[in-house]
Amino acid sequence: MRLTGLVLAVFCIFTLSNAYATPTTLIWAPSTDIQPYGKIHLNVDNYTPVKSRDHNDNKLYVQQIYGPTFSLLSDKPENNLLGKFWSPLGKIMAETGFDYKKGFGHTLDQWPVYFHFKFGVPEDAYFKNMPAFAVGCYDMGYKHNFTDNNVWYLRAAKTASIGKFNLGRFSAGYFNGNGRLLRDKNGERDNSGPMIAWERVMSEISDKLWLCVDYQGTQSSYGALNYGFAWKFNNNVSVILGYDVYNNPNSKNTVTFQLDVDF
């Protein structure tokens, strides 16, 4: 009952200006991680503007995104439905899901469902010191040239250390979306750019604490510098708190609050 109450309370908080359907992410952009096989992941994201009105004096609202993500493939071939037929590529994992978004204005809220999918392999999957890789697409709306942002991306990640000291995981990638929808402050096409991040579990303090700095390029609604932390209450419940600085100077900064629950 307490967990249900917390989820409902998060749903009632108010919103932002630039959010999207969520595959497994860092603070903002997709990560190389894949949800564990056999789990259903529920995310509840809220983006709250630090100012109540935009540069045109329009009222800003909290944008809310919530939906499930399902794992499709395990890195242990014997767990997959395809069994031995999947063995040659058995380290490849996959996830898919959808999100329901609200708070984007009456017009966009008429088509609130967006889909996403991702394929990936973990670090050291096929040889020692191999980076993790992920390729996928998100924010696939079903209203043509209106909500079909269709952001494709490729990303790699590698954990680094000096001696026994863990420096954290560094990742980089590139994305490309629908040029008719992803525009800069002047309305010009700005639909592709880099993704860069650093993240680390702060085990010196607690294995439950995670820090991250996350950047995605362009002045489109996807472009932002984000930094924050996560706290893992147990194996099934965690929260992320972050601050979002948008590359578009006309966009107001926001605060991210994300609740993640696994079933």
PABA-945867 format. One line per 10 residues: their letters; for each residue x, y, z of N, C-alpha, C. Coordinates in steps of 0.001 Angstrom, whole numbers, always signed. Each point is the difference from the previous one (the first is absolute). Last residue first. Layout:
N
a> X/Y/Z/X/Y/Z/X/Y/Z; ...;
END
This chain:
263
fdvdlqftvt> +9432/-5459/-11248/-906/-1059/+471/+497/-1368/-481; +1828/+5511/+997/+104/-1249/-739/-900/-1047/+622; +579/+5769/-240/-460/-1164/+759/+85/-1221/-905; +1529/+5647/+500/+131/-1255/-748/-382/-1162/+894; -450/+5795/-498/-186/-1170/+851/+56/-1238/-873; +1707/+5466/-361/-382/-1259/-638/-77/-1101/+1030; +502/+5712/-982/-248/-985/+1069/-513/-1262/-670; +2662/+4976/-1498/-481/-1358/-280/-247/-750/+1292; +82/+5455/-1542/+453/-988/+981/-629/-1332/-351; +1231/+4531/-3303/-965/-803/+749/+703/-879/+1025;
nksnpnnyvd> +512/+4845/-3474/+570/-1165/+668/-1051/-723/+837; -1316/+2877/-4400/+275/+185/+1423/+518/-1302/+613; +342/+2039/-5251/-608/-1003/+871/+420/+232/+1445; +1675/+2522/-3747/-1403/+360/+215/-726/-986/+912; +4602/-514/-1537/-105/+1048/+1025/-1435/+438/+271; +2017/-4858/-1548/-796/+1072/-584/-199/+1087/+1055; +2151/-3884/+1333/+864/+689/-949/-717/+1150/-696; -1200/-1846/+5082/-259/-215/-1426/+920/+824/-882; +80/-2384/+5032/+330/+1300/-589/-95/-160/-1513; -1669/-2751/+4776/+99/-13/-1451/+202/+1413/-539;
yglivsvnnn> +498/-3441/+4712/-242/+1367/-452/+332/+66/-1485; -1618/-4253/+3707/+971/+659/-864/-397/+1424/-333; -991/-5037/+2863/-241/+1430/+116/+1078/+712/-811; -2327/-5307/+629/+1010/+881/-578/-440/+1439/+203; -1080/-5241/+2390/-427/+1314/-472/+1203/+739/-580; -1896/-5498/+1188/+1035/+1032/+52/-586/+1314/-498; -1195/-5693/+1216/-469/+1394/+31/+1189/+952/+92; +344/-4929/-29/-1135/+261/-884/-418/+1464/-89; +3542/-2063/+2811/+229/-531/-1345/-1084/+378/-995; +573/+3399/+3942/+182/-1446/+45/+160/-490/-1439;
fkwafgynla> +322/+4598/+934/-537/-386/+1297/+123/-1504/+222; +2856/+3638/-2982/-677/-1281/-134/-454/-478/+1369; +1260/+4931/-2575/+98/-766/+1249/-835/-1254/-159; +2623/+4107/-3289/-1063/-972/+243/+259/-686/+1333; +1415/+5054/-2665/+338/-1227/+704/-1228/-899/+101; +2117/+4395/-3378/-806/-356/+1161/+460/-1306/+613; +30/+3576/-4761/+823/-587/+1055/-864/-272/+1217; +48/+1631/-5698/-743/-472/+1165/+958/-590/+1020; -706/+3076/-4910/+1021/-476/+935/-721/-329/+1291; -2109/+137/-5301/+100/+484/+1379/+1243/-556/+683;
gyssqtgqyd> -3590/-423/-4641/+1318/+495/+334/+78/+578/+1395; -3944/-1719/-2500/+806/-1065/+578/+1361/+482/+487; -3347/+2668/-2363/-505/-309/+1338/+769/-1123/+680; +2733/+2806/-3553/-1344/-562/-29/-446/-292/+1425; +4334/+1644/-1505/-901/+904/+700/-1449/-477/-101; +4818/-3084/-63/-1012/+743/-769/-770/+972/+900; +2732/-4470/+2142/+169/+1188/-823/-1262/+483/-694; +1100/-2540/+4907/-494/-341/-1326/-26/+1282/-832; +2199/-2147/+5060/-200/+1071/-994/-515/-569/-1309; +985/-998/+5713/-567/-567/-1221/-278/+1138/-983;
vclwlkdsie> +2212/-1858/+5080/-69/+1207/-823/-287/-479/-1419; -488/-2362/+5315/+66/+5/-1455/+10/+1422/-541; +126/-3829/+4698/+112/+1359/-518/+139/-41/-1517; -1908/-3309/+4428/+532/+83/-1363/+5/+1450/-447; -741/-3547/+4686/+104/+1359/-533/+712/-7/-1348; -658/-3842/+2934/-1327/+426/-452/+26/+1362/-693; +3715/-2226/+2203/-256/-647/-1281/-1363/+391/-566; +2990/+3206/+3275/-1022/-1048/+42/-155/-592/-1391; +3852/+2671/+1388/-1060/+529/+866/-1066/-1056/+217; +3564/-985/-2806/+692/+489/+1205/-1001/+553/+1019;
smvrewaimp> -1353/-1427/-4375/+70/-1071/+992/+741/+411/+1263; -2485/+2210/-4194/+884/+544/+1035/+105/-975/+1162; -954/-351/-5529/-563/-410/+1287/+988/+405/+1080; -437/+2386/-4979/+780/-802/+960/-850/-334/+1219; +440/+2531/-5483/-818/-485/+1112/+862/-853/+924; -172/+3570/-4737/+823/-651/+1023/-933/-409/+1122; -594/+1457/-5684/-363/-99/+1419/+1115/-612/+831; -2168/+1903/-5298/+1203/-227/+806/-410/-74/+1471; -1843/+376/-5541/-431/-343/+1354/+1250/-388/+790; -1117/+3082/-4925/+693/-959/+863/-750/-275/+1301;
gsndregnkd> -2579/+1425/-4732/+1090/+501/+821/+578/-1060/+908; -4417/+1797/-3685/+995/-1028/+301/+1153/+601/+787; -3955/+2478/-1795/-520/-1307/+379/+1037/-1085/+261; -1500/+5056/-1416/+1102/-262/+933/-266/-1359/+632; -2141/+3972/-3811/+225/-1418/+269/+1238/-189/+878; -2608/+4650/+428/+774/-705/-1005/+217/-1461/+423; -2194/+3721/+2484/-859/-828/-822/+716/-742/-1097; +1842/+2801/+3590/-447/+781/-1163/-912/-796/-921; +2059/-1899/+3929/-762/+1159/+478/-545/+853/-1137; +903/-5039/-1365/+692/+862/+958/-869/+1200/+358;
rllrgngnfy> -1771/-5162/-1444/+420/+1307/-508/+702/+803/+1084; -2560/-4934/-1529/+1090/+423/+881/+634/+1262/-571; -3575/-2065/-2397/-483/+314/+1346/+1089/+523/+925; +638/-1435/-4572/-1157/+882/-109/-502/+449/+1365; +3609/-3177/-605/+400/+1388/-241/-1151/+965/-140; +634/-4736/+2763/-813/+550/-1076/+300/+1483/-186; +3950/-2674/+2337/-1456/-78/+69/-675/+628/-1201; +4993/-2147/+2310/-610/+686/-1129/-1508/-200/+60; +5129/-620/+3101/-1423/-220/-244/-462/+800/-1203; +4695/-2259/+2857/-536/+962/-956/-1467/-322/-239;
gasfrglnfk> +4222/-907/+4045/-793/-507/-1109/-505/+1119/-871; +2953/-1790/+4922/-155/+980/-1070/-796/-637/-1127; +1928/-632/+5652/-719/-456/-1182/-132/+1132/-1008; +2504/-2016/+5005/-76/+1066/-990/-731/-538/-1236; +557/-1309/+5605/-271/-428/-1370/-185/+1212/-903; +3173/-481/+4679/-1380/+82/-449/-146/-498/-1427; +3975/-58/+2912/-269/+1363/-472/-1451/+193/-433; +2736/-3425/+3599/-991/+55/-1071/-287/+1459/-366; +4425/-2566/+2281/-973/+1084/+164/-900/+90/-1234; +3839/-2973/+750/-1229/-517/+577/-1075/+1075/+155;
gisatkaarl> +3544/+935/-3577/+283/-964/+1051/-1300/-609/+495; -1534/+3360/-2585/+1440/+167/+168/+400/-886/+1174; -4443/-80/-3706/+580/+17/+1338/+1486/+284/-80; -5264/-258/-2942/+1443/+246/+46/+484/+25/+1444; -4402/-1772/-3494/+436/+327/+1355/+1520/+122/+17; -3524/+773/-4263/+1105/-793/+572/+333/+497/+1385; -3758/+269/-4680/+346/+362/+1378/+1096/-914/+513; -3130/+1909/-4769/+965/-929/+587/+358/+493/+1398; -4233/+679/-4100/+785/+449/+1155/+935/-1106/+469; -3910/+2029/-3936/+1013/-1028/+214/+914/+504/+1102;
ywvnndtfnh> -5386/+1246/-2072/+1280/+277/+653/+878/-1245/+28; -5021/+2746/-1866/+889/-1153/-85/+1348/+348/+629; -5271/+2026/+151/+1398/+299/+302/+814/-1300/+38; -4969/+1779/-1247/+824/-1113/-494/+1504/+258/+162; -4483/+2592/+417/+1354/+555/+75/+1060/-1026/-410; -5337/+567/-425/+983/-1031/-349/+1403/+600/-64; -4265/+2369/+800/+572/-600/+1215/+1046/-1066/-317; -1541/+2730/-3534/-539/+779/+1122/+518/-529/+1329; +478/-1888/-4576/+577/+1344/-9/-612/+923/+1053; -2752/-4241/-149/+1052/+269/-977/+398/+1470/-27;
kygmdycgva> -1819/-3029/+4084/-566/+1066/-820/+1092/+488/-942; +739/-3339/+3441/-739/-560/-1130/-723/+1052/-835; +4925/-222/+3098/-1424/+270/+69/-699/-475/-1257; +4794/-839/+2529/-689/-345/-1235/-1501/+182/+192; +4214/+567/+2959/-952/+1061/-332/-649/-233/-1364; +4454/-2673/+396/-1002/+359/+995/-815/+1202/-466; +3957/-4255/-1385/-815/+1129/-442/-1038/+295/+1074; +5243/-2726/-582/-1440/-16/+213/-678/+1221/-559; +4938/-2900/+1578/-616/+695/-1126/-1510/-90/+191; +5053/-849/+2937/-1465/-26/-104/-426/+767/-1233;
fapmnkfyad> +4639/-2379/+2931/-583/+690/-1143/-1524/-87/+68; +4993/-547/+3200/-1417/-307/-203/-498/+800/-1197; +5249/-1367/+240/-1016/+927/+521/-1404/-593/-128; +4641/-2893/+634/-959/+438/-1008/-983/+971/+628; +3645/-2534/+2216/+103/+1446/-236/-894/+492/-1146; +690/-5151/-103/+367/+840/+1123/+218/+1446/-449; -3454/-3044/-2754/+1436/-41/+291/+301/+998/+1113; -4465/-937/-1318/+637/-955/-907/+1514/-75/+175; -2804/+2726/+2972/-920/-1028/-491/+709/-1066/-820; +1356/+4214/+2688/+707/-1293/-1/-841/-1141/-566;
epvgfkfhfy> -3019/+4035/+1249/+1459/+34/-73/+563/-1425/+85; -4954/+128/-1800/+725/+555/+1146/+1503/+51/-252; -4108/+503/-3721/+860/-1028/+592/+775/+647/+1145; -4993/+1037/-2997/+1292/+339/+570/+777/-1205/+468; -4867/+2536/-2439/+834/-1191/+39/+1350/+401/+579; -5367/+2281/+67/+1460/+70/+89/+603/-1402/-46; -4928/+3473/-571/+645/-1313/+71/+1508/+200/+5; -5323/+2798/+503/+1461/-33/-76/+495/-1436/+26; -4805/+3671/-512/+635/-1305/+139/+1528/+120/-74; -4819/+3114/+1366/+1255/-53/-749/+697/-1334/+302;
vpwqdlthgf> -5065/+3007/+729/+750/-1251/+118/+1205/-4/-939; -3654/+3511/+528/+933/-57/+1132/+905/-1220/+65; -3300/+3274/-2934/+738/-1182/-461/+1088/-293/+1026; -2811/+3608/+806/-979/-832/-701/+634/-1287/-524; +2428/+3615/+2135/-570/-963/+939/-1090/-856/-631; +2111/+3625/-2348/+861/-1177/+101/-592/-1058/+915; -2467/+4050/-337/+148/-623/-1314/+840/-1260/+71; -674/+2742/+3935/-1208/-708/-416/+200/-753/-1310; +4241/+793/+3179/-952/+853/-694/-1144/-824/-577; +3481/-1852/+2665/+681/+590/-1141/-900/+945/-788;
gkkydfgtea> -889/-3081/+3895/+544/+1291/+405/+735/+700/-1113; -248/-5436/+291/-1018/+1040/+163/+675/+1280/+471; +906/-5496/-2093/+504/+1327/+356/-1163/+984/+118; +1455/-5611/-54/-1141/+907/-96/+456/+1359/+508; +2881/-4448/-2191/-270/+989/+1040/-1253/+790/-319; +2815/-5127/-1149/-730/+1175/-444/-215/+931/+1181; +3527/-4428/-1822/-1011/+535/+906/-723/+1174/-616; +4457/-4067/-191/-951/+851/-707/-1026/+496/+996; +5283/-2735/-552/-1141/+461/+770/-917/+813/-904; +4690/-3749/+38/-938/+918/-642/-1117/+380/+962;
mikglpswfk> +5422/-2516/-809/-1204/+174/+805/-901/+1017/-695; +4516/-3461/-1190/-850/+1140/-363/-1256/-10/+850; +3434/-3427/+24/+232/+1098/+928/-873/+1217/-303; +119/-4197/-2654/-686/-94/+1281/+229/+1112/+991; +779/-1633/-4864/-43/+1421/+354/-548/+171/+1405; +549/-4378/-1738/+1124/+703/-633/+60/+1481/+339; -3733/-2800/+1699/+1314/-128/+629/+1130/+743/-700; -4909/-762/-961/+485/+1346/+284/+1442/-21/+473; -2451/-3958/-886/+74/+708/-1273/+524/+1419/+172; -922/-2965/+3731/+1298/-229/-639/+138/+731/-1327;
gllnnepkds> -4026/+1799/+2623/+917/-1010/+500/+1307/-89/-757; -4259/+2790/-243/+661/-569/-1164/+1053/-1039/+371; -2402/+2490/+3319/-934/-881/-685/+656/-684/-1196; +3084/+1546/+4159/-790/+564/-1070/-913/-1033/-647; +3357/-754/+3524/-1203/+638/+521/-945/+482/-1088; +4359/-1997/-770/-921/-1032/+458/-1301/+586/+552; +3755/+2793/-1476/-830/-562/-1064/-1028/-1013/+485; +2105/+4279/+2426/+176/-1437/+215/-943/-720/-962; -15/+4666/+296/+1365/-295/-406/+374/-1452/+329; -5126/+1681/-1225/+962/-110/+1096/+1393/-221/-556;
llsftpgyiq> -4813/+2418/-1995/+1054/-987/-162/+950/+46/+1185; -3944/+2729/-62/-343/-979/-1030/+1003/-1130/-114; -2179/+4009/+3760/+1186/-633/-563/-433/-1101/-965; -2807/+4593/+1312/+71/-1452/+117/+1309/-515/-600; -2586/+4770/+2193/+1026/-514/-907/+151/-1492/+272; -4107/+4118/+1020/+807/-1187/+268/+1069/-247/-1060; -2272/+4932/+1825/-256/-1176/-819/+939/-1142/+321; -1033/+5850/+436/+44/-1244/+743/-380/-1169/-901; +948/+5780/+570/+185/-1130/-895/+30/-1267/+854; -1177/+5782/+183/+2/-1312/+649/+88/-1093/-1047;
qvylkndnhd> +882/+5709/+878/-272/-1070/-948/+220/-1337/+681; -1340/+5184/+1744/+813/-1190/+245/-388/-1049/-1035; -613/+5197/-1304/-582/-1041/+840/+992/-1139/+208; -328/+5699/-1474/+642/-1295/-129/-610/-989/+986; -1691/+4858/-2626/+97/-784/+1221/+616/-1358/-288; +1137/+4480/-2872/-982/-1083/+58/+227/-825/+1255; +2601/+3881/-1769/-933/+192/+1110/-1136/-1022/-1; +4010/+104/-2810/-1158/+706/-593/-1099/+233/+1021; +4002/-2365/+1100/+467/+1310/-470/-1107/+793/-686; -1667/-3564/+3639/+1087/-35/-966/+342/+1400/-486;
rskvptyndv> -2014/-1580/+5035/-361/+436/-1351/+1209/-7/-913; +144/-1343/+4690/-1380/-333/-326/-399/+376/-1421; +4905/-1730/+2047/-760/+1234/-128/-1381/-344/-520; +2972/-3456/+726/+422/+821/+1133/-654/+1382/-56; -2071/-4832/-1931/+761/+1194/-361/+348/+834/+1224; -723/-5449/-389/-622/+1197/+570/+823/+1231/-334; -988/-5426/-1371/+940/+1070/-313/-663/+1317/+395; -507/-5736/+940/-571/+1336/+71/+1096/+1021/-256; -1186/-5764/-477/+890/+1149/-164/-789/+1299/+86; -79/-5638/+916/-878/+1152/+201/+895/+1227/+21;
nlhikgypqi> +259/-5641/-1573/+607/+1298/+289/-1085/+1063/+124; +727/-5756/+248/-937/+1121/-90/+732/+1287/+346; +1138/-5438/-1693/+478/+1253/+588/-1036/+1094/-216; +490/-5704/+197/-777/+1089/-578/+389/+1266/+748; +2757/-5009/-832/-510/+1099/+820/-892/+925/-821; +2565/-3844/-1677/-1057/-482/+883/-595/+1062/+892; +4877/+871/-1777/-955/-913/-620/-1011/-490/+1034; +2402/+4861/+440/+268/-1429/+250/-1105/-887/-576; +1132/+4810/-2263/-694/-516/+1172/+254/-1497/+174; +3644/+3143/-2308/-1234/-672/-380/-659/-529/+1273;
dtspawiltt> +4059/+4028/-1453/-578/-1038/+849/-1305/-536/-587; +2853/+3708/-1590/+244/-1294/-630/-622/-1138/+805; -2234/+4990/+12/+1278/-600/+379/+213/-1273/-800; -3038/+4800/-950/+80/-1455/+165/+1404/-457/+370; -1405/+4989/+1474/+135/-754/-1250/+65/-1503/+268; -635/+2901/+3810/-753/+575/-1106/+14/-894/-1235; +2111/-1221/+4121/-961/+959/+536/-951/+441/-1107; +1703/-4237/-1215/+846/+572/+1042/-911/+947/+763; -2539/-4022/-2429/+752/+1235/-209/+1061/+215/+1070; -3667/-3650/-2721/+868/+89/+1169/+998/+1140/-215;
ptayansltf> -4144/+967/-2744/+706/-1271/+170/+831/+116/+1271; -4199/+3238/-1225/+1231/-314/+696/+416/-1459/-93; -2768/+4622/-2440/-168/-1397/+384/+1331/-591/+435; -275/+5238/+590/-260/-957/-1065/-187/-1397/+546; +350/+5990/+894/+204/-1353/+464/-433/-988/-1061; +198/+5468/+1140/+741/-814/-961/+261/-1417/+500; -2354/+3758/+2378/-166/+318/-1400/+615/-985/-955; -2384/+86/+5380/+1191/+367/-761/-257/+420/-1430; -3459/-710/+5163/+1012/-310/-1060/+1019/+619/-892; -3461/-2287/+5547/-159/+684/-1289/+1286/+449/-708;
icfvalvlgt> -2044/-4379/+3472/+873/+1175/-28/-166/+728/-1324; -2170/-4232/+1186/-742/+1236/+236/+876/+1246/+19; +1549/-4624/-466/-832/+329/-1161/-651/+1363/+159; +2473/-1816/+3600/+881/+483/-1066/-815/+412/-1217; -2304/-1993/+3520/+438/+1349/+366/+903/+594/-1063; -1413/-4474/-424/-1099/+930/-269/+391/+1433/+345; +3081/-3414/+1040/-155/+127/-1453/-1084/+1004/-343; +568/-1067/+4529/+1126/+799/-487/-107/+209/-1502; -3133/-2825/+2094/-238/+1400/+348/+1094/+911/-512; +500/-4648/-478/-1050/+494/-890/-285/+1471/+265;
lrm> +2960/-2136/+2915/+619/+175/-1311/-1012/+540/-1003; -1552/-1104/+4306/+844/+1193/+49/+656/+265/-1347; -2623/-3925/+526/-818/+1207/+0/+854/+1259/+0;
END
